[in-house]
């Protein structure tokens, strides 16, 4: 229970504003960003869109969300999505990380299901933060509906840090409204 409450409390303790992103025929995505954080949306027409969230002040953190509209629902079960997140993490990030492996963690989302893996850059451990050079990263995916898939990457300096936890809470708080279905569990 603490795991779910902590990110939500961090986000709730800050003033929060809602951004609604029109996903055309796929519904609308409500994103609840802390006040003062910059949300940039790049629409890729009928393919999807990319969202970048940059924290307030000089925090060294960032979140990238890629929304895709797949024609075929290849991740229609939790196990298929979890296996894909682990495969991508193992192939792209694990070998160069402190963890040396990809272990799936569950996103606690309102709609659908999702998983992510955490990775730490061994070259940055113990060093002071450098703007734009992140010590930790979470890479994952969320199946919101049969035709809405989200790729997520969260960058920060500490998995337990306020900025990372706020971004994780933001991702877990995404709401899909007006979609044809919310995915099968």
PyMOL commands that set and color helices and strands:
alter all, ss='L'
color gray80, all
select helices_A, chain A and resi 2-13+24-26+78-92+94-96+162-172
alter helices_A, ss='H'
color red, helices_A
select strands_A, chain A and resi 16-22+28-34+38-43+48-54+62-68+105-107+113-120+136-145+148-156+175-177
alter strands_A, ss='S'
color yellow, strands_A
deselect
rebuild
show_as cartoon
